[in-house]
């Protein structure tokens, strides 16, 4: 869908232009709100993503999750939109994938979709109804429908939009956490 391609470029540029002080404040608020969720607190096995560029900082979330005894997984991606959750014990276990994003090794223990309790979902932008504009490969849409885990999008308030373009395969998350609010669907 050409509309998604154009919007993805616009919104990624918009996020990259956000002031550094806003990004730092936003990161702190998102972490605080995420860790306040009862679904997060009750979760044992959590799939995070490895944040890059100006995305909300998951590195601090992952460190804190380790500190409170959560089992942490990160995605390992494959061609054709396939993704698996792989358990990690620290950032030193990650290596850059084919596009440069750090991910667990193929040998890292897999966690099946039905074993996960909580998924932190990335986006370029979320809308106020819980739909997301991702990076275009469809990994998370495919993965979310394969699991019973609570799917929580994280986004900066300034990257929350009225409506993202939707296609039949797009999946809504259970909630979105920004620095200012928690939206449930």
C-alpha positions in Angstrom: 0.0 0.0 0.0 1.7 3.2 -1.3 -0.1 5.3 1.3 1.7 3.3 4.1 5.1 3.7 2.5 4.7 7.5 2.2 3.3 7.9 5.7 6.1 5.7 7.1 8.8 8.0 5.7 7.0 11.1 6.9 6.4 9.8 10.4 10.0 8.4 10.8 11.3 11.8 9.8 9.0 13.5 12.3 10.2 11.2 15.1 13.8 11.8 14.2 13.3 15.5 14.5 11.9 15.4 18.0 13.9 17.4 20.6 16.4 15.4 22.7 14.9 16.7 25.9 11.4 15.6 24.9 12.8 12.1 23.9 14.5 11.7 27.4 11.3 12.8 29.3 9.1 10.6 27.0 11.4 7.6 27.6 11.1 7.9 31.4 7.3 8.3 31.2 6.9 5.3 28.9 9.0 3.1 31.2 7.1 4.2 34.3 3.7 3.6 32.7 4.7 0.2 31.2 6.0 -1.1 34.5 2.8 0.1 36.2 0.6 -2.2 34.1 -0.8 -5.1 36.1 -0.4 -7.3 33.0 3.3 -6.4 32.9 3.8 -6.9 36.6 2.1 -10.4 36.4 4.1 -11.4 33.3 6.9 -13.9 33.7 8.1 -14.1 30.0 8.2 -10.9 28.1 9.1 -10.3 24.4 10.8 -6.8 24.0 12.2 -5.4 20.8 15.6 -3.8 20.5 15.0 -0.1 20.0 16.9 1.8 17.4 17.0 5.4 16.1 14.5 7.6 17.9 12.2 4.7 19.0 11.1 4.6 22.7 14.1 3.3 24.6 13.6 -0.4 25.4 17.2 -0.9 26.6 16.3 0.6 30.0 13.1 -1.5 30.1 15.1 -4.7 29.4 17.6 -3.9 32.1 14.9 -3.2 34.7 13.0 -6.4 33.6 16.2 -8.4 34.3 16.6 -6.7 37.7 13.1 -7.8 38.8 13.5 -11.4 37.6 11.6 -11.4 34.3 12.5 -13.8 31.6 13.4 -11.6 28.6 13.2 -12.5 25.0 14.0 -10.5 21.9 12.9 -11.3 18.3 14.9 -13.1 15.8 13.6 -12.3 12.3 13.7 -14.5 9.2 12.7 -13.9 5.6 9.0 -13.8 4.6 7.9 -12.0 7.8 8.7 -14.9 10.2 9.8 -14.1 13.7 10.7 -16.1 16.8 11.2 -15.1 20.4 14.6 -16.0 21.8 15.5 -15.8 25.5 18.5 -13.6 26.4 20.5 -13.1 29.5 22.1 -9.9 28.5 22.9 -7.5 25.7 26.3 -9.1 25.2 24.5 -12.1 23.6 23.2 -10.1 20.7 24.7 -9.8 17.2 23.6 -7.5 14.3 21.2 -9.2 11.9 21.3 -8.7 8.1 20.0 -5.1 8.4 22.1 -4.2 11.5 19.6 -4.6 14.3 21.0 -6.6 17.2 19.2 -9.9 17.8 19.7 -13.1 19.7 21.7 -16.0 18.1 20.0 -18.8 16.3 21.2 -21.0 19.2 19.5 -18.9 21.9 16.6 -20.8 23.6 13.3 -20.3 21.8 10.2 -19.3 23.7 7.1 -20.4 21.9 4.3 -17.9 21.3 2.0 -19.6 23.7 4.6 -19.4 26.5 4.8 -15.6 26.4 2.8 -13.5 28.8 3.5 -10.0 27.4 4.8 -8.5 24.2 6.2 -4.9 23.8 5.2 -3.9 20.3 7.1 -1.3 18.2 5.7 1.0 15.6 6.4 3.9 13.4 3.1 5.3 14.7 0.0 4.0 16.6 -3.5 5.3 16.2 -6.0 6.0 19.0 -7.8 2.8 18.2 -4.8 0.5 18.8 -3.7 -0.1 15.2 -0.1 0.5 14.2 2.0 1.4 11.2 5.0 -0.8 11.5 8.2 -0.9 9.4 6.5 -2.9 6.7 7.5 -6.5 7.0 4.4 -7.7 9.0 6.4 -9.6 11.6 4.4 -8.4 14.6 1.0 -8.7 13.0 1.7 -12.4 12.2 3.2 -13.0 15.6 0.5 -11.4 17.7 -2.2 -13.5 16.2 -0.2 -16.6 17.1 -0.1 -15.9 20.8 -2.3 -15.3 23.8 0.2 -12.8 25.2 -0.9 -9.3 26.1 0.3 -7.1 23.3 1.3 -3.6 24.4 2.4 -0.9 22.0 4.8 1.8 23.2 4.8 5.2 21.6 5.6 8.8 22.2 2.5 10.9 22.7 3.6 13.0 19.7 3.6 9.9 17.5 0.0 8.9 18.4 -2.2 9.7 15.4 -6.0 9.7 14.7 -5.9 6.8 12.3 -3.3 4.8 10.4 -4.1 3.1 7.1 -5.3 -0.4 7.7 -5.3 -3.6 5.7 -7.1 -6.9 6.3 -4.0 -8.4 8.0 -3.4 -5.5 10.4 -3.8 -6.4 14.1 -4.8 -4.2 17.0 -2.8 -4.3 20.2 -4.4 -4.7 23.7 -3.1 -1.3 24.9 -0.8 1.5 24.0 1.5 3.2 26.6 2.7 6.7 26.1 4.5 9.0 28.5 1.2 10.5 29.5 -1.4 7.8 29.3 -2.4 4.2 28.9 -5.0 3.5 26.2 -6.8 0.1 26.5 -8.7 -1.6 23.7 
